[in-house]
Amino acid sequence: MATLGTALAATRAALHAAGIDSAALDARLLVAAALEARVETMIAWPERELPAPVAARLDELVRRRTAREPMGYILGRREFWSLDFLVTPATLTPRADSETVITAVLETVSDRRAPLRLVDLGTGTGCLLLALLSELPCASGRGVDRDPATLEVARRNAARLNLADRASFVQGDWGRALNGPADIVVSNPPYISTADLDALAPELRYEPRLALDGGADGLDAYRTLIPDAARLLERGGRIALEVGAGQAPAVQALLAASGFTAVETRADLAGLARCVAACRST
């Protein structure tokens, strides 16, 4: 019978052979999920035998991951901003790059106890809105998404994180379903050009195409949501948008054309321009 240690090694090897860069981390998480235990259990007792039902569960999890299904969908959750978010195939998997948006907003908030009003356009799991609310204890916010299944995930995340009393979710097309005023607007819209979708990492085949496809040049969503944000924001309100590789100049121009000022770009941990932020001055 296999032990935790040998199962971990075999899982790591299988994932590595499938070309998965995060094979070591994913292997630990998959074995822990099959065991329904914490990762520390494997470290403490690598000699522990792996029961047959656990081995069968692990085989199925490894099969899914080697087929390049995202870990978030396999585990049903993903960490973002040190918070635990439910994830389903109705939503994008939260990514560390998006934390750049959170940082860009928080750096402009002089009083974190102010009763700020937030809007998250294309909310998905709710990760941007809920991460900000976790840092701004007197703020409230609204998340907007087209898909009812996606909104249900966001509502569940708000409840799990004890933020449901300050977060509401609305079905709609960007900001058209909302009236102002708002102090902060954030969004991680679809920004991949249609022609580039099929060349993306295999994991993205599993993610909802509607949340990825940004049109011919990847900028369709920005052309719609930036005027919406200008209408919703109070004078002095801030917007922070995630952008794809090479898109920052174009998004900056769209913001300027809608009357935003103090337009600036923030880099992610890899040094890539990942967020464009601006102020509504008029």
N, C-alpha and C positions, 0 to 999 in steps of 0.2 A: 504494500500500500504506500502511496506517495505521502510525503510529509509536506508541511507548509513550505519549508525551505526548497525542496525539490520542485514543488508546484510553482513557486514563485520564479525559480530559475527557468523552468520550461515555458512559462507564460512570457517572460521577458524575451526569451529566444524567439518564440513564435511571432511576437509583435515586431521585434527587430527585423526578422526575415521578411515581414510584410512591408517594411520600409517606413515604420512609424518612428519618428524622431524621439518621441517621449516614451519609448518602450519601457524604461525602468520605472518611471512614475506610474504609467498606466497599469503595468503589471501589478504593482503593489495595491492600487485601488481596486483592480478587478478581483484579485484574490481575497481582499478584505470584503468586497461586496458579496462574493460567493459564500464566504464564511459567515457573513452577517456579523462582522466584528470590526474592531478598529485596526488600523494598519499596525499599531504598536504590538498587537497580538502576535503578528508574524515575526517581529523583531525579537520579542521576548521568548517565544517558543517555536523556533524554526523546526524542531524535531517532532512536533506534534503531528500525529497522523491525520490525513485528510479523509474524512468519511466519504463513502461512495456518493451520497446525494450531493455533497458539497462539490466533489469532483465533477459531477454531471453538470451542476450549475455553472462551474467555472468553464467547462468546455464550451457551453453555449455562449457565455460572455466573451470568451476569446474568439469564437467564430464570428460574432458580431463585430468585434473590434478589428480583426484582421480583414474584414470586408470594408473597413474604414468608416464604420458608423461612429459618429462623434461620441466621446466619452460622456458628455452631458446627457445625451439621449439614453445611453446604456444605463447610467447610474440614476437618471431622473433628476439630477440636480447639478449645480455648478456654483462655485464660490466666485463672488464679485464684491470688491471693496470690503473684504473680510465678512461678508454676509452670505448666507446659504440660500440660493434661489432654486425653486422648482423649475425644471426645464422639460418641455415636451416637443414633439415634432411640429407643433403649431407655432413654435417660437424659434428665433435665433438663439444660439448658445452665447451667453454673455462672455465677452473676451476682455482680457486685461488691457488691451489697447484703448477700450472705451473708458477706462478709468481716467484717461487724460481729460475727458469732458468734465468729470466730477472735480478734478483738481483745478481746472480753469475757472469753474464757477466759484468754488470755495475761496479761491485767492482774491476774488473781487467782493466778497461779502465782509463788510466791516463789522457787522453785529450779527453773530450767528443766532441770537435769540430774537431777532426781528420777526414779525409775522408776515414773512414773505409768501407770495403766491407763485407757485411753480406750474409750468405746463411742459409735458413730455409728449412730443409728437411722434407717433409710431412707437409706442411704448414697449411692445414685445413682452418680455417677462416683467417689465416694470423696473428693471435694474437701475436705470439712470435716476428715475424719480425717487425710488425708495432709498437708494444710497444717499441721495441728497437730503431726504427727509430724516434719515438717521443721524445726519450731522447738523441739521437745522431744527431744533426741537420745537420751535413755535411756528414753523412753516406749514403750509398745506399745499396740496398739488392735485392736478388732474392729468391723467394719462389717456391718450387717444390712440385708437387703433381701428383698422377696418374689420378685423377678424374677431367674431365673438369668442371663438375657442382661445385665441391669444389673450383676449381680455379676461377670460376666466382664470387663466394661469396667473396673470398679473394680480387679480383680486386675491387669489389664494396666497400669493407671495406676500401681499400687504398684510393679510391676516396672520401668516406665520411669523412675520417680523414685527407684529404688534404695531403696525402703522396704518391699519385700516380706518382708524378714526380721523386720519389726516390725508388720506389718499382716496380719490374717486376715479372711476374709469368710464370713458365715454366711447361708444362706437361712432366712428366718423372718418372722413377723408381729411387728414392733416388737421389744420385749425378751423376748417369751415364750420364744424359743429359747435364751436365755442364762441362766447363773447368774452371780452376782457373784463377787468384789466388783469394783467399779469406783471410780475416783477422779473421773472426769469423764464426763458424758454430754452429747452434742450431737445436735441434729437440725434439719433443715429439712424439716418434714413438709408434706403437702398442706394448704393453708389457705384455698383459694378456695371460697366457697360454690357449691353446684351451680348455683343460679340465675344466678350471675354468670359462669359459664364462657364462655358464648357471646358475651358482651360484651367479652371481653378482646382484647388486641392480636392482629392476624392471625397473628403468629409462633407464638403459643401453640397454634394449631390443630395444629401439627406435633409438639408435645411430648406425652409419654404422659399420658393423662387420669388414670390412677391416681395419678400423682405431683402432680396439681394439685387434684383434687376432694376438698375437706375436709368434704363433707356439707352438710346443710341450712344450718348456720350457720358452716361453715368450721372447726369446732372438734373434729370427731370424732377425729382422730388424737391430739390433745392429751389427750383423755379416756382414751385407751388407753395412750399411751406415758408419761405422767407417773407413774401408779402403777407401771409397769414400772421406771422410773428410780429411784423411791423404794426399790424392792426391791433393785435392783442396786448402788446407791451406798453406799459406806462412810459412816459418820458424818463429817461435815465435807466430804463430796464435793460437787461442783458440777455444776449443769446449766445449759446455755445453749441456748435455743430460738429459731429464727427465727419471726417472726410477721408476719401481714399487717396492712394498714392498719386501725387502730381495734381490733385484737384484744388489745393488750397488757393492758388491765384484766381481761378475761375469763381470759386465760392466767395472769396473776398470781393470780387467785382460785383457779384449779384447782391451782396449785402450793401455795398456802397450805393448801388443803383436804387435800392429801396430805402435810402436815407439813413442807414446805419453809419456810425462813426467809430473811431478808436478801434478799427478792425485789426486784429492780431492773430497770429498763428502759434499754436502750442505743439511741441514735439512729444511723441510717445517715448517709451523707454529705449526703443531702438534708434531714436534720433530722427524718425520720420515725421513729417508734418501730419498730425492726426486730428487736430481740433482747430477750428476757426471760431473766434469769439468776437463780439462787437457790442456796441451800445446804441440804443435808440435815443437820439439826442433831441429830436423834434416831434 
